[in-house]
């Protein structure tokens, strides 16, 4: 599976998208991240593993606490993928705007 496919697979699940949203403000412990979800810590860990494999989240264990944070590589890859697809449309819209201005 390509990197971008892993990213879209990871973000295709509403729980994982919510986890990414919640990590936008600051890193959280796994237990804090798991609080709003009606699932076991094992299930949360499985979601985190998918997010990590996609390069969207990193986890770090300090003592008994595992902390999750957003990871830049996956976010950058997603942004680049979107920008590459946005550019042709932007050019077409600019050309349309120029034509309408004439």
N, C-alpha and C positions, 0 to 999 in steps of 0.2 A: 504494500500500500504506500502510495506517495505521501510526502509530508503534508501536502495540502489536503489530501483525502483523509489523513488522520485528524487534521484540524477540524474539517467539516464533520467528520464522524463524531468527534468529541463534542462539538458545539451543537450537534443535532439533537442532543438530549436536553430537555428543559432543566433538569436538576443540575447538570454540568454547566449549562449557561448561567444559571443562578449562582453557582459556586464561583464562577469567574467574575460575575458582577460583584459578589460579596467581597472578593479579594482585591477589588479595584482600589478600595480605600486604604487597606492595610493588610499585612499578613495576619493569618489567624491560625490558632492551633486546630488540629483535626477535630477535637471534641467541640470547640467553639463553632467551627464551620458546620459540624453535623447537627447542631442544636435545632434548627427549624425543620429538619427532615424526619419523617416517620420511617426511619430505616436504621439498621444496625451500623456500628462503626466499621464492620467488615464491608458492608455494602458501600459506605462512604469511601473506604479505602480503594474499592474497585473502581469507583468513579474517578478518584484521584489518579489512579494508575493510568487510566485512559487519557486524562488531561496531561499527565506527565509525558506519556509516550508521544503526544501531539506537540510537546514543547510549549504548552500554554501555562503550566504550573510547575513549580519546583517544591520539594519538601526537604526539610532538614530536621534531623533529630538531635535535640539537646537534652541529655538526661532521659527522662521518661516522656518528654513532650515533643511531638512532631508538629512542626510549624509549616504552613503552606503559604506560598507567595506566587504572584503572577510571574511568568517567565517571558522575557523579551523576545527570544528567538521565534516562538510560535506566533506571537502577536505581530512581529515584523513580517514574517512570511505571509500571514493573512493580509496584512496591509498592502504588501507588494502585489499579491495576487489580485486584490480588489482594484488597486491603482492601474494595473496593466489592462484590466477589462473596462475601466472607467475612461481611459484615455481615448479610445476610438469614438465613444459616444460623445465625449466632450468636444472632440474635433468636429464631429458631425453637427452638433448643436451650435458650435461657433460658426461653422460654414452657413448653417441655416440663418443664424442671427445676422451675419454679414449680408446674405442675400435679401433678407427682409429689410435691412437698413437701406439698401439700394433702391 
